[in-house]
């Protein structure tokens, strides 16, 4: 059983080395093709799309105010809870 496990481990390591060698040899070609594709995409995206008509209709000020209010309320409850715990600890002698 131990021999079978060692043989399987060696086979997996060899497959990994072979896959790395193939990838290492191909990287130069992949980089050259990727660079050409980025140049072509850069020319196509010279003028970014205009989303102002979509984003101007959304007003997040009330939502952010509500979230800040909820967070402040939770912090207030936490401070009160910790204060009460400290006072009760003082009376118990902890």
PDB file of N, CA, C and O in Angstrom:
ATOM      1  N   UNK A   1       0.823  -1.196   0.000  1.00  0.00           N
ATOM      2  CA  UNK A   1       0.000   0.000   0.000  1.00  0.00           C
ATOM      3  C   UNK A   1       0.870   1.265   0.000  1.00  0.00           C
ATOM      4  O   UNK A   1       0.587   2.215  -0.730  1.00  0.00           O
ATOM      5  N   UNK A   2       1.931   1.273   0.822  1.00  0.00           N
ATOM      6  CA  UNK A   2       2.800   2.428   0.903  1.00  0.00           C
ATOM      7  C   UNK A   2       3.513   2.665  -0.430  1.00  0.00           C
ATOM      8  O   UNK A   2       3.709   3.808  -0.844  1.00  0.00           O
ATOM      9  N   UNK A   3       3.899   1.571  -1.095  1.00  0.00           N
ATOM     10  CA  UNK A   3       4.557   1.697  -2.401  1.00  0.00           C
ATOM     11  C   UNK A   3       3.614   2.330  -3.420  1.00  0.00           C
ATOM     12  O   UNK A   3       4.041   3.156  -4.227  1.00  0.00           O
ATOM     13  N   UNK A   4       2.351   1.955  -3.389  1.00  0.00           N
ATOM     14  CA  UNK A   4       1.356   2.510  -4.318  1.00  0.00           C
ATOM     15  C   UNK A   4       1.169   4.005  -4.073  1.00  0.00           C
ATOM     16  O   UNK A   4       1.051   4.776  -5.026  1.00  0.00           O
ATOM     17  N   UNK A   5       1.140   4.419  -2.817  1.00  0.00           N
ATOM     18  CA  UNK A   5       0.983   5.838  -2.483  1.00  0.00           C
ATOM     19  C   UNK A   5       2.193   6.636  -2.958  1.00  0.00           C
ATOM     20  O   UNK A   5       2.038   7.723  -3.516  1.00  0.00           O
ATOM     21  N   UNK A   6       3.400   6.106  -2.743  1.00  0.00           N
ATOM     22  CA  UNK A   6       4.614   6.794  -3.194  1.00  0.00           C
ATOM     23  C   UNK A   6       4.646   6.920  -4.711  1.00  0.00           C
ATOM     24  O   UNK A   6       5.015   7.968  -5.239  1.00  0.00           O
ATOM     25  N   UNK A   7       4.261   5.852  -5.418  1.00  0.00           N
ATOM     26  CA  UNK A   7       4.251   5.877  -6.877  1.00  0.00           C
ATOM     27  C   UNK A   7       3.245   6.902  -7.397  1.00  0.00           C
ATOM     28  O   UNK A   7       3.528   7.622  -8.355  1.00  0.00           O
ATOM     29  N   UNK A   8       2.079   6.970  -6.770  1.00  0.00           N
ATOM     30  CA  UNK A   8       1.048   7.935  -7.167  1.00  0.00           C
ATOM     31  C   UNK A   8       1.524   9.355  -6.914  1.00  0.00           C
ATOM     32  O   UNK A   8       1.296  10.241  -7.737  1.00  0.00           O
ATOM     33  N   UNK A   9       2.184   9.581  -5.783  1.00  0.00           N
ATOM     34  CA  UNK A   9       2.706  10.906  -5.464  1.00  0.00           C
ATOM     35  C   UNK A   9       3.741  11.339  -6.495  1.00  0.00           C
ATOM     36  O   UNK A   9       3.722  12.484  -6.947  1.00  0.00           O
ATOM     37  N   UNK A  10       4.640  10.441  -6.871  1.00  0.00           N
ATOM     38  CA  UNK A  10       5.653  10.774  -7.863  1.00  0.00           C
ATOM     39  C   UNK A  10       5.022  11.083  -9.221  1.00  0.00           C
ATOM     40  O   UNK A  10       5.489  11.975  -9.930  1.00  0.00           O
ATOM     41  N   UNK A  11       3.968  10.356  -9.588  1.00  0.00           N
ATOM     42  CA  UNK A  11       3.284  10.604 -10.852  1.00  0.00           C
ATOM     43  C   UNK A  11       2.638  11.982 -10.856  1.00  0.00           C
ATOM     44  O   UNK A  11       2.706  12.698 -11.855  1.00  0.00           O
ATOM     45  N   UNK A  12       2.011  12.357  -9.744  1.00  0.00           N
ATOM     46  CA  UNK A  12       1.363  13.670  -9.649  1.00  0.00           C
ATOM     47  C   UNK A  12       2.413  14.774  -9.731  1.00  0.00           C
ATOM     48  O   UNK A  12       2.184  15.788 -10.391  1.00  0.00           O
ATOM     49  N   UNK A  13       3.558  14.600  -9.077  1.00  0.00           N
ATOM     50  CA  UNK A  13       4.619  15.599  -9.141  1.00  0.00           C
ATOM     51  C   UNK A  13       5.142  15.753 -10.566  1.00  0.00           C
ATOM     52  O   UNK A  13       5.405  16.870 -11.010  1.00  0.00           O
ATOM     53  N   UNK A  14       5.297  14.641 -11.287  1.00  0.00           N
ATOM     54  CA  UNK A  14       5.787  14.697 -12.664  1.00  0.00           C
ATOM     55  C   UNK A  14       4.791  15.422 -13.561  1.00  0.00           C
ATOM     56  O   UNK A  14       5.188  16.213 -14.416  1.00  0.00           O
ATOM     57  N   UNK A  15       3.505  15.160 -13.372  1.00  0.00           N
ATOM     58  CA  UNK A  15       2.488  15.852 -14.166  1.00  0.00           C
ATOM     59  C   UNK A  15       2.546  17.351 -13.901  1.00  0.00           C
ATOM     60  O   UNK A  15       2.402  18.152 -14.824  1.00  0.00           O
ATOM     61  N   UNK A  16       2.755  17.729 -12.650  1.00  0.00           N
ATOM     62  CA  UNK A  16       2.859  19.140 -12.305  1.00  0.00           C
ATOM     63  C   UNK A  16       4.061  19.800 -12.950  1.00  0.00           C
ATOM     64  O   UNK A  16       3.957  20.920 -13.451  1.00  0.00           O
ATOM     65  N   UNK A  17       5.216  19.115 -12.946  1.00  0.00           N
ATOM     66  CA  UNK A  17       6.407  19.668 -13.586  1.00  0.00           C
ATOM     67  C   UNK A  17       6.215  19.818 -15.085  1.00  0.00           C
ATOM     68  O   UNK A  17       6.623  20.825 -15.663  1.00  0.00           O
ATOM     69  N   UNK A  18       5.596  18.827 -15.726  1.00  0.00           N
ATOM     70  CA  UNK A  18       5.360  18.889 -17.167  1.00  0.00           C
ATOM     71  C   UNK A  18       4.406  20.020 -17.516  1.00  0.00           C
ATOM     72  O   UNK A  18       4.616  20.730 -18.500  1.00  0.00           O
ATOM     73  N   UNK A  19       3.361  20.192 -16.717  1.00  0.00           N
ATOM     74  CA  UNK A  19       2.391  21.266 -16.980  1.00  0.00           C
ATOM     75  C   UNK A  19       3.056  22.622 -16.819  1.00  0.00           C
ATOM     76  O   UNK A  19       2.763  23.537 -17.588  1.00  0.00           O
ATOM     77  N   UNK A  20       3.943  22.779 -15.843  1.00  0.00           N
ATOM     78  CA  UNK A  20       4.637  24.049 -15.650  1.00  0.00           C
ATOM     79  C   UNK A  20       5.558  24.341 -16.823  1.00  0.00           C
ATOM     80  O   UNK A  20       5.657  25.488 -17.259  1.00  0.00           O
ATOM     81  N   UNK A  21       6.239  23.315 -17.343  1.00  0.00           N
ATOM     82  CA  UNK A  21       7.146  23.504 -18.473  1.00  0.00           C
ATOM     83  C   UNK A  21       6.372  23.957 -19.705  1.00  0.00           C
ATOM     84  O   UNK A  21       6.834  24.833 -20.436  1.00  0.00           O
ATOM     85  N   UNK A  22       5.205  23.374 -19.943  1.00  0.00           N
ATOM     86  CA  UNK A  22       4.383  23.777 -21.092  1.00  0.00           C
ATOM     87  C   UNK A  22       3.919  25.216 -20.918  1.00  0.00           C
ATOM     88  O   UNK A  22       3.947  25.998 -21.867  1.00  0.00           O
ATOM     89  N   UNK A  23       3.498  25.563 -19.725  1.00  0.00           N
ATOM     90  CA  UNK A  23       3.031  26.924 -19.458  1.00  0.00           C
ATOM     91  C   UNK A  23       4.184  27.912 -19.595  1.00  0.00           C
ATOM     92  O   UNK A  23       4.005  29.001 -20.141  1.00  0.00           O
ATOM     93  N   UNK A  24       5.365  27.542 -19.105  1.00  0.00           N
ATOM     94  CA  UNK A  24       6.519  28.429 -19.161  1.00  0.00           C
ATOM     95  C   UNK A  24       6.932  28.689 -20.607  1.00  0.00           C
ATOM     96  O   UNK A  24       7.307  29.814 -20.936  1.00  0.00           O
ATOM     97  N   UNK A  25       6.877  27.701 -21.465  1.00  0.00           N
ATOM     98  CA  UNK A  25       7.236  27.880 -22.866  1.00  0.00           C
ATOM     99  C   UNK A  25       6.201  28.714 -23.609  1.00  0.00           C
ATOM    100  O   UNK A  25       6.536  29.395 -24.579  1.00  0.00           O
ATOM    101  N   UNK A  26       4.973  28.669 -23.173  1.00  0.00           N
ATOM    102  CA  UNK A  26       3.906  29.369 -23.886  1.00  0.00           C
ATOM    103  C   UNK A  26       3.712  30.802 -23.416  1.00  0.00           C
ATOM    104  O   UNK A  26       2.967  31.547 -24.051  1.00  0.00           O
ATOM    105  N   UNK A  27       4.343  31.212 -22.343  1.00  0.00           N
ATOM    106  CA  UNK A  27       4.053  32.541 -21.793  1.00  0.00           C
ATOM    107  C   UNK A  27       4.434  33.663 -22.739  1.00  0.00           C
ATOM    108  O   UNK A  27       3.721  34.665 -22.799  1.00  0.00           O
ATOM    109  N   UNK A  28       5.514  33.541 -23.472  1.00  0.00           N
ATOM    110  CA  UNK A  28       5.902  34.596 -24.402  1.00  0.00           C
ATOM    111  C   UNK A  28       4.840  34.846 -25.450  1.00  0.00           C
ATOM    112  O   UNK A  28       4.567  35.997 -25.788  1.00  0.00           O
ATOM    113  N   UNK A  29       4.238  33.793 -25.968  1.00  0.00           N
ATOM    114  CA  UNK A  29       3.199  33.930 -26.983  1.00  0.00           C
ATOM    115  C   UNK A  29       1.932  34.529 -26.377  1.00  0.00           C
ATOM    116  O   UNK A  29       1.269  35.358 -27.000  1.00  0.00           O
ATOM    117  N   UNK A  30       1.604  34.102 -25.157  1.00  0.00           N
ATOM    118  CA  UNK A  30       0.393  34.606 -24.512  1.00  0.00           C
ATOM    119  C   UNK A  30       0.521  36.094 -24.231  1.00  0.00           C
ATOM    120  O   UNK A  30      -0.440  36.839 -24.421  1.00  0.00           O
ATOM    121  N   UNK A  31       1.681  36.538 -23.786  1.00  0.00           N
ATOM    122  CA  UNK A  31       1.884  37.953 -23.495  1.00  0.00           C
ATOM    123  C   UNK A  31       1.790  38.776 -24.765  1.00  0.00           C
ATOM    124  O   UNK A  31       1.200  39.857 -24.755  1.00  0.00           O
ATOM    125  N   UNK A  32       2.362  38.288 -25.866  1.00  0.00           N
ATOM    126  CA  UNK A  32       2.310  39.034 -27.127  1.00  0.00           C
ATOM    127  C   UNK A  32       0.883  39.172 -27.620  1.00  0.00           C
ATOM    128  O   UNK A  32       0.486  40.250 -28.063  1.00  0.00           O
ATOM    129  N   UNK A  33       0.102  38.103 -27.551  1.00  0.00           N
ATOM    130  CA  UNK A  33      -1.292  38.152 -27.989  1.00  0.00           C
ATOM    131  C   UNK A  33      -2.101  39.041 -27.062  1.00  0.00           C
ATOM    132  O   UNK A  33      -2.941  39.812 -27.527  1.00  0.00           O
ATOM    133  N   UNK A  34      -1.864  38.949 -25.747  1.00  0.00           N
ATOM    134  CA  UNK A  34      -2.591  39.767 -24.778  1.00  0.00           C
ATOM    135  C   UNK A  34      -2.322  41.247 -24.964  1.00  0.00           C
ATOM    136  O   UNK A  34      -3.238  42.057 -24.821  1.00  0.00           O
ATOM    137  N   UNK A  35      -1.091  41.623 -25.279  1.00  0.00           N
ATOM    138  CA  UNK A  35      -0.753  43.022 -25.481  1.00  0.00           C
ATOM    139  C   UNK A  35      -1.471  43.578 -26.702  1.00  0.00           C
ATOM    140  O   UNK A  35      -1.989  44.694 -26.661  1.00  0.00           O
ATOM    141  N   UNK A  36      -1.507  42.812 -27.789  1.00  0.00           N
ATOM    142  CA  UNK A  36      -2.209  43.262 -28.988  1.00  0.00           C
ATOM    143  C   UNK A  36      -3.693  43.428 -28.719  1.00  0.00           C
ATOM    144  O   UNK A  36      -4.308  44.372 -29.214  1.00  0.00           O
ATOM    145  N   UNK A  37      -4.273  42.535 -27.949  1.00  0.00           N
ATOM    146  CA  UNK A  37      -5.699  42.632 -27.633  1.00  0.00           C
ATOM    147  C   UNK A  37      -5.979  43.858 -26.770  1.00  0.00           C
ATOM    148  O   UNK A  37      -7.008  44.509 -26.950  1.00  0.00           O
ATOM    149  N   UNK A  38      -5.077  44.191 -25.826  1.00  0.00           N
ATOM    150  CA  UNK A  38      -5.287  45.359 -24.976  1.00  0.00           C
ATOM    151  C   UNK A  38      -5.181  46.656 -25.769  1.00  0.00           C
ATOM    152  O   UNK A  38      -5.917  47.607 -25.504  1.00  0.00           O
ATOM    153  N   UNK A  39      -4.269  46.702 -26.743  1.00  0.00           N
ATOM    154  CA  UNK A  39      -4.148  47.905 -27.567  1.00  0.00           C
ATOM    155  C   UNK A  39      -5.410  48.108 -28.378  1.00  0.00           C
ATOM    156  O   UNK A  39      -5.904  49.230 -28.488  1.00  0.00           O
ATOM    157  N   UNK A  40      -5.943  47.021 -28.955  1.00  0.00           N
ATOM    158  CA  UNK A  40      -7.173  47.124 -29.737  1.00  0.00           C
ATOM    159  C   UNK A  40      -8.344  47.531 -28.845  1.00  0.00           C
ATOM    160  O   UNK A  40      -9.174  48.344 -29.252  1.00  0.00           O
ATOM    161  N   UNK A  41      -8.421  46.982 -27.649  1.00  0.00           N
ATOM    162  CA  UNK A  41      -9.509  47.336 -26.734  1.00  0.00           C
ATOM    163  C   UNK A  41      -9.364  48.772 -26.253  1.00  0.00           C
ATOM    164  O   UNK A  41     -10.364  49.464 -26.060  1.00  0.00           O
ATOM    165  N   UNK A  42      -8.131  49.227 -26.059  1.00  0.00           N
ATOM    166  CA  UNK A  42      -7.905  50.600 -25.609  1.00  0.00           C
ATOM    167  C   UNK A  42      -8.379  51.609 -26.639  1.00  0.00           C
ATOM    168  O   UNK A  42      -8.930  52.648 -26.278  1.00  0.00           O
ATOM    169  N   UNK A  43      -8.176  51.324 -27.893  1.00  0.00           N
ATOM    170  CA  UNK A  43      -8.650  52.219 -28.941  1.00  0.00           C
ATOM    171  C   UNK A  43     -10.165  52.226 -29.021  1.00  0.00           C
ATOM    172  O   UNK A  43     -10.771  53.261 -29.297  1.00  0.00           O
ATOM    173  N   UNK A  44     -10.775  51.086 -28.785  1.00  0.00           N
ATOM    174  CA  UNK A  44     -12.230  51.001 -28.863  1.00  0.00           C
ATOM    175  C   UNK A  44     -12.882  51.724 -27.688  1.00  0.00           C
ATOM    176  O   UNK A  44     -13.995  52.235 -27.818  1.00  0.00           O
ATOM    177  N   UNK A  45     -12.201  51.772 -26.540  1.00  0.00           N
ATOM    178  CA  UNK A  45     -12.762  52.386 -25.339  1.00  0.00           C
ATOM    179  C   UNK A  45     -12.176  53.776 -25.092  1.00  0.00           C
ATOM    180  O   UNK A  45     -12.066  54.190 -23.938  1.00  0.00           O
ATOM    181  N   UNK A  46     -11.800  54.500 -26.132  1.00  0.00           N
ATOM    182  CA  UNK A  46     -11.210  55.824 -25.966  1.00  0.00           C
ATOM    183  C   UNK A  46     -12.204  56.788 -25.328  1.00  0.00           C
ATOM    184  O   UNK A  46     -11.810  57.638 -24.529  1.00  0.00           O
ATOM    185  N   UNK A  47     -13.487  56.671 -25.668  1.00  0.00           N
ATOM    186  CA  UNK A  47     -14.526  57.513 -25.076  1.00  0.00           C
ATOM    187  C   UNK A  47     -15.367  56.609 -24.172  1.00  0.00           C
ATOM    188  O   UNK A  47     -16.050  55.712 -24.666  1.00  0.00           O
ATOM    189  N   UNK A  48     -15.327  56.832 -22.868  1.00  0.00           N
ATOM    190  CA  UNK A  48     -16.095  55.967 -21.967  1.00  0.00           C
ATOM    191  C   UNK A  48     -17.593  56.214 -22.117  1.00  0.00           C
ATOM    192  O   UNK A  48     -18.005  57.301 -22.521  1.00  0.00           O
ATOM    193  N   UNK A  49     -18.399  55.222 -21.796  1.00  0.00           N
ATOM    194  CA  UNK A  49     -19.846  55.409 -21.885  1.00  0.00           C
ATOM    195  C   UNK A  49     -20.336  56.416 -20.848  1.00  0.00           C
ATOM    196  O   UNK A  49     -19.734  56.559 -19.784  1.00  0.00           O
ATOM    197  N   UNK A  50     -21.420  57.109 -21.155  1.00  0.00           N
ATOM    198  CA  UNK A  50     -21.969  58.146 -20.287  1.00  0.00           C
ATOM    199  C   UNK A  50     -23.158  57.576 -19.516  1.00  0.00           C
ATOM    200  O   UNK A  50     -24.194  57.273 -20.109  1.00  0.00           O
ATOM    201  N   UNK A  51     -23.015  57.430 -18.210  1.00  0.00           N
ATOM    202  CA  UNK A  51     -24.072  56.871 -17.360  1.00  0.00           C
ATOM    203  C   UNK A  51     -24.735  57.929 -16.492  1.00  0.00           C
ATOM    204  O   UNK A  51     -25.426  57.578 -15.536  1.00  0.00           O
ATOM    205  N   UNK A  52     -24.555  59.195 -16.785  1.00  0.00           N
ATOM    206  CA  UNK A  52     -25.093  60.237 -15.914  1.00  0.00           C
ATOM    207  C   UNK A  52     -26.616  60.215 -15.868  1.00  0.00           C
ATOM    208  O   UNK A  52     -27.197  60.567 -14.842  1.00  0.00           O
ATOM    209  N   UNK A  53     -27.270  59.816 -16.937  1.00  0.00           N
ATOM    210  CA  UNK A  53     -28.739  59.773 -16.914  1.00  0.00           C
ATOM    211  C   UNK A  53     -29.236  58.694 -15.951  1.00  0.00           C
ATOM    212  O   UNK A  53     -30.318  58.823 -15.378  1.00  0.00           O
ATOM    213  N   UNK A  54     -28.456  57.641 -15.775  1.00  0.00           N
ATOM    214  CA  UNK A  54     -28.858  56.585 -14.842  1.00  0.00           C
ATOM    215  C   UNK A  54     -28.508  56.938 -13.398  1.00  0.00           C
ATOM    216  O   UNK A  54     -29.303  56.708 -12.487  1.00  0.00           O
ATOM    217  N   UNK A  55     -27.327  57.492 -13.195  1.00  0.00           N
ATOM    218  CA  UNK A  55     -26.872  57.739 -11.829  1.00  0.00           C
ATOM    219  C   UNK A  55     -27.439  59.014 -11.225  1.00  0.00           C
ATOM    220  O   UNK A  55     -27.502  59.130 -10.001  1.00  0.00           O
ATOM    221  N   UNK A  56     -27.851  59.966 -12.038  1.00  0.00           N
ATOM    222  CA  UNK A  56     -28.389  61.207 -11.478  1.00  0.00           C
ATOM    223  C   UNK A  56     -29.780  61.009 -10.884  1.00  0.00           C
ATOM    224  O   UNK A  56     -30.213  61.820 -10.065  1.00  0.00           O
ATOM    225  N   UNK A  57     -30.481  59.966 -11.268  1.00  0.00           N
ATOM    226  CA  UNK A  57     -31.820  59.715 -10.741  1.00  0.00           C
ATOM    227  C   UNK A  57     -31.793  59.067  -9.355  1.00  0.00           C
ATOM    228  O   UNK A  57     -32.831  58.979  -8.699  1.00  0.00           O
ATOM    229  N   UNK A  58     -30.635  58.617  -8.906  1.00  0.00           N
ATOM    230  CA  UNK A  58     -30.524  57.933  -7.624  1.00  0.00           C
ATOM    231  C   UNK A  58     -30.010  58.915  -6.581  1.00  0.00           C
ATOM    232  O   UNK A  58     -28.974  59.551  -6.775  1.00  0.00           O
ATOM    233  N   UNK A  59     -30.744  59.038  -5.463  1.00  0.00           N
ATOM    234  CA  UNK A  59     -30.325  59.903  -4.361  1.00  0.00           C
ATOM    235  C   UNK A  59     -30.061  59.024  -3.143  1.00  0.00           C
ATOM    236  O   UNK A  59     -30.989  58.452  -2.571  1.00  0.00           O
ATOM    237  N   UNK A  60     -28.809  58.921  -2.755  1.00  0.00           N
ATOM    238  CA  UNK A  60     -28.429  58.048  -1.645  1.00  0.00           C
ATOM    239  C   UNK A  60     -28.290  58.808  -0.331  1.00  0.00           C
ATOM    240  O   UNK A  60     -27.905  58.211   0.674  1.00  0.00           O
ATOM    241  N   UNK A  61     -28.588  60.099  -0.305  1.00  0.00           N
ATOM    242  CA  UNK A  61     -28.379  60.875   0.914  1.00  0.00           C
ATOM    243  C   UNK A  61     -29.301  60.408   2.042  1.00  0.00           C
ATOM    244  O   UNK A  61     -28.865  60.317   3.189  1.00  0.00           O
ATOM    245  N   UNK A  62     -30.561  60.111   1.739  1.00  0.00           N
ATOM    246  CA  UNK A  62     -31.474  59.660   2.797  1.00  0.00           C
ATOM    247  C   UNK A  62     -31.104  58.273   3.288  1.00  0.00           C
ATOM    248  O   UNK A  62     -31.231  57.977   4.476  1.00  0.00           O
ATOM    249  N   UNK A  63     -30.647  57.423   2.383  1.00  0.00           N
ATOM    250  CA  UNK A  63     -30.252  56.076   2.783  1.00  0.00           C
ATOM    251  C   UNK A  63     -29.017  56.119   3.662  1.00  0.00           C
ATOM    252  O   UNK A  63     -28.954  55.424   4.675  1.00  0.00           O
ATOM    253  N   UNK A  64     -28.039  56.922   3.290  1.00  0.00           N
ATOM    254  CA  UNK A  64     -26.828  57.002   4.102  1.00  0.00           C
ATOM    255  C   UNK A  64     -27.125  57.636   5.460  1.00  0.00           C
ATOM    256  O   UNK A  64     -26.527  57.246   6.464  1.00  0.00           O
ATOM    257  N   UNK A  65     -28.031  58.599   5.507  1.00  0.00           N
ATOM    258  CA  UNK A  65     -28.406  59.202   6.789  1.00  0.00           C
ATOM    259  C   UNK A  65     -29.089  58.172   7.687  1.00  0.00           C
ATOM    260  O   UNK A  65     -28.842  58.137   8.892  1.00  0.00           O
ATOM    261  N   UNK A  66     -29.935  57.345   7.110  1.00  0.00           N
ATOM    262  CA  UNK A  66     -30.621  56.312   7.895  1.00  0.00           C
ATOM    263  C   UNK A  66     -29.628  55.279   8.422  1.00  0.00           C
ATOM    264  O   UNK A  66     -29.745  54.832   9.563  1.00  0.00           O
ATOM    265  N   UNK A  67     -28.658  54.901   7.602  1.00  0.00           N
ATOM    266  CA  UNK A  67     -27.656  53.938   8.051  1.00  0.00           C
ATOM    267  C   UNK A  67     -26.785  54.513   9.155  1.00  0.00           C
ATOM    268  O   UNK A  67     -26.455  53.810  10.110  1.00  0.00           O
ATOM    269  N   UNK A  68     -26.406  55.782   9.040  1.00  0.00           N
ATOM    270  CA  UNK A  68     -25.621  56.411  10.098  1.00  0.00           C
ATOM    271  C   UNK A  68     -26.417  56.524  11.395  1.00  0.00           C
ATOM    272  O   UNK A  68     -25.860  56.349  12.479  1.00  0.00           O
ATOM    273  N   UNK A  69     -27.705  56.812  11.297  1.00  0.00           N
ATOM    274  CA  UNK A  69     -28.553  56.891  12.480  1.00  0.00           C
ATOM    275  C   UNK A  69     -28.663  55.534  13.167  1.00  0.00           C
ATOM    276  O   UNK A  69     -28.592  55.447  14.393  1.00  0.00           O
ATOM    277  N   UNK A  70     -28.837  54.482  12.383  1.00  0.00           N
ATOM    278  CA  UNK A  70     -28.928  53.136  12.952  1.00  0.00           C
ATOM    279  C   UNK A  70     -27.607  52.747  13.620  1.00  0.00           C
ATOM    280  O   UNK A  70     -27.608  52.153  14.698  1.00  0.00           O
ATOM    281  N   UNK A  71     -26.490  53.077  12.989  1.00  0.00           N
ATOM    282  CA  UNK A  71     -25.190  52.761  13.580  1.00  0.00           C
ATOM    283  C   UNK A  71     -24.980  53.536  14.878  1.00  0.00           C
ATOM    284  O   UNK A  71     -24.459  52.988  15.849  1.00  0.00           O
ATOM    285  N   UNK A  72     -25.379  54.797  14.902  1.00  0.00           N
ATOM    286  CA  UNK A  72     -25.240  55.594  16.121  1.00  0.00           C
ATOM    287  C   UNK A  72     -26.106  55.027  17.247  1.00  0.00           C
ATOM    288  O   UNK A  72     -25.687  55.009  18.404  1.00  0.00           O
ATOM    289  N   UNK A  73     -27.301  54.568  16.913  1.00  0.00           N
ATOM    290  CA  UNK A  73     -28.175  53.967  17.927  1.00  0.00           C
ATOM    291  C   UNK A  73     -27.556  52.695  18.489  1.00  0.00           C
ATOM    292  O   UNK A  73     -27.604  52.462  19.696  1.00  0.00           O
ATOM    293  N   UNK A  74     -26.980  51.879  17.629  1.00  0.00           N
ATOM    294  CA  UNK A  74     -26.352  50.644  18.108  1.00  0.00           C
ATOM    295  C   UNK A  74     -25.133  50.940  18.975  1.00  0.00           C
ATOM    296  O   UNK A  74     -24.900  50.261  19.975  1.00  0.00           O
ATOM    297  N   UNK A  75     -24.361  51.945  18.598  1.00  0.00           N
ATOM    298  CA  UNK A  75     -23.201  52.319  19.413  1.00  0.00           C
ATOM    299  C   UNK A  75     -23.659  52.843  20.768  1.00  0.00           C
ATOM    300  O   UNK A  75     -23.038  52.558  21.792  1.00  0.00           O
ATOM    301  N   UNK A  76     -24.743  53.607  20.774  1.00  0.00           N
ATOM    302  CA  UNK A  76     -25.287  54.105  22.043  1.00  0.00           C
ATOM    303  C   UNK A  76     -25.717  52.971  22.957  1.00  0.00           C
ATOM    304  O   UNK A  76     -25.434  52.994  24.155  1.00  0.00           O
ATOM    305  N   UNK A  77     -26.402  51.979  22.397  1.00  0.00           N
ATOM    306  CA  UNK A  77     -26.827  50.816  23.190  1.00  0.00           C
ATOM    307  C   UNK A  77     -25.606  50.072  23.725  1.00  0.00           C
ATOM    308  O   UNK A  77     -25.594  49.649  24.881  1.00  0.00           O
ATOM    309  N   UNK A  78     -24.594  49.913  22.902  1.00  0.00           N
ATOM    310  CA  UNK A  78     -23.372  49.223  23.329  1.00  0.00           C
ATOM    311  C   UNK A  78     -22.695  49.967  24.470  1.00  0.00           C
ATOM    312  O   UNK A  78     -22.253  49.344  25.436  1.00  0.00           O
ATOM    313  N   UNK A  79     -22.607  51.298  24.375  1.00  0.00           N
ATOM    314  CA  UNK A  79     -21.970  52.089  25.439  1.00  0.00           C
ATOM    315  C   UNK A  79     -22.769  51.977  26.737  1.00  0.00           C
ATOM    316  O   UNK A  79     -22.190  51.831  27.814  1.00  0.00           O
ATOM    317  N   UNK A  80     -24.097  52.045  26.634  1.00  0.00           N
ATOM    318  CA  UNK A  80     -24.923  51.884  27.839  1.00  0.00           C
ATOM    319  C   UNK A  80     -24.738  50.506  28.455  1.00  0.00           C
ATOM    320  O   UNK A  80     -24.647  50.380  29.676  1.00  0.00           O
ATOM    321  N   UNK A  81     -24.681  49.478  27.630  1.00  0.00           N
ATOM    322  CA  UNK A  81     -24.515  48.109  28.122  1.00  0.00           C
ATOM    323  C   UNK A  81     -23.174  47.959  28.835  1.00  0.00           C
ATOM    324  O   UNK A  81     -23.113  47.376  29.918  1.00  0.00           O
ATOM    325  N   UNK A  82     -22.105  48.477  28.243  1.00  0.00           N
ATOM    326  CA  UNK A  82     -20.789  48.385  28.868  1.00  0.00           C
ATOM    327  C   UNK A  82     -20.747  49.176  30.177  1.00  0.00           C
ATOM    328  O   UNK A  82     -20.144  48.727  31.151  1.00  0.00           O
ATOM    329  N   UNK A  83     -21.386  50.352  30.204  1.00  0.00           N
ATOM    330  CA  UNK A  83     -21.434  51.145  31.430  1.00  0.00           C
ATOM    331  C   UNK A  83     -22.165  50.415  32.544  1.00  0.00           C
ATOM    332  O   UNK A  83     -21.713  50.391  33.689  1.00  0.00           O
ATOM    333  N   UNK A  84     -23.289  49.825  32.199  1.00  0.00           N
ATOM    334  CA  UNK A  84     -24.046  49.069  33.202  1.00  0.00           C
ATOM    335  C   UNK A  84     -23.239  47.879  33.700  1.00  0.00           C
ATOM    336  O   UNK A  84     -23.272  47.563  34.889  1.00  0.00           O
ATOM    337  N   UNK A  85     -22.518  47.218  32.806  1.00  0.00           N
ATOM    338  CA  UNK A  85     -21.688  46.085  33.216  1.00  0.00           C
ATOM    339  C   UNK A  85     -20.580  46.536  34.158  1.00  0.00           C
ATOM    340  O   UNK A  85     -20.275  45.851  35.134  1.00  0.00           O
ATOM    341  N   UNK A  86     -19.979  47.681  33.870  1.00  0.00           N
ATOM    342  CA  UNK A  86     -18.915  48.190  34.746  1.00  0.00           C
ATOM    343  C   UNK A  86     -19.477  48.559  36.132  1.00  0.00           C
ATOM    344  O   UNK A  86     -18.844  48.288  37.152  1.00  0.00           O
ATOM    345  N   UNK A  87     -20.651  49.171  36.158  1.00  0.00           N
ATOM    346  CA  UNK A  87     -21.258  49.556  37.439  1.00  0.00           C
ATOM    347  C   UNK A  87     -21.622  48.314  38.245  1.00  0.00           C
ATOM    348  O   UNK A  87     -21.381  48.256  39.451  1.00  0.00           O
ATOM    349  N   UNK A  88     -22.202  47.322  37.573  1.00  0.00           N
ATOM    350  CA  UNK A  88     -22.577  46.084  38.281  1.00  0.00           C
ATOM    351  C   UNK A  88     -21.319  45.363  38.764  1.00  0.00           C
ATOM    352  O   UNK A  88     -21.325  44.766  39.840  1.00  0.00           O
ATOM    353  N   UNK A  89     -20.249  45.413  37.986  1.00  0.00           N
ATOM    354  CA  UNK A  89     -18.985  44.807  38.408  1.00  0.00           C
ATOM    355  C   UNK A  89     -18.412  45.496  39.629  1.00  0.00           C
ATOM    356  O   UNK A  89     -17.818  44.847  40.488  1.00  0.00           O
ATOM    357  N   UNK A  90     -18.587  46.817  39.714  1.00  0.00           N
ATOM    358  CA  UNK A  90     -18.094  47.563  40.863  1.00  0.00           C
ATOM    359  C   UNK A  90     -18.852  47.160  42.131  1.00  0.00           C
ATOM    360  O   UNK A  90     -18.262  47.049  43.205  1.00  0.00           O
ATOM    361  N   UNK A  91     -20.150  46.944  41.999  1.00  0.00           N
ATOM    362  CA  UNK A  91     -20.930  46.548  43.160  1.00  0.00           C
ATOM    363  C   UNK A  91     -20.637  45.119  43.582  1.00  0.00           C
ATOM    364  O   UNK A  91     -20.678  44.796  44.769  1.00  0.00           O
ATOM    365  N   UNK A  92     -20.340  44.261  42.610  1.00  0.00           N
ATOM    366  CA  UNK A  92     -20.051  42.854  42.928  1.00  0.00           C
ATOM    367  C   UNK A  92     -18.613  42.668  43.384  1.00  0.00           C
ATOM    368  O   UNK A  92     -18.274  41.636  43.964  1.00  0.00           O
ATOM    369  N   UNK A  93     -17.772  43.650  43.129  1.00  0.00           N
ATOM    370  CA  UNK A  93     -16.372  43.563  43.573  1.00  0.00           C
ATOM    371  C   UNK A  93     -15.481  42.866  42.563  1.00  0.00           C
ATOM    372  O   UNK A  93     -14.470  42.279  42.948  1.00  0.00           O
ATOM    373  N   UNK A  94     -15.816  42.911  41.305  1.00  0.00           N
ATOM    374  CA  UNK A  94     -14.978  42.270  40.281  1.00  0.00           C
ATOM    375  C   UNK A  94     -14.016  43.237  39.710  1.00  0.00           C
ATOM    376  O   UNK A  94     -13.227  42.880  38.835  1.00  0.00           O
TER     377      UNK A  94
END
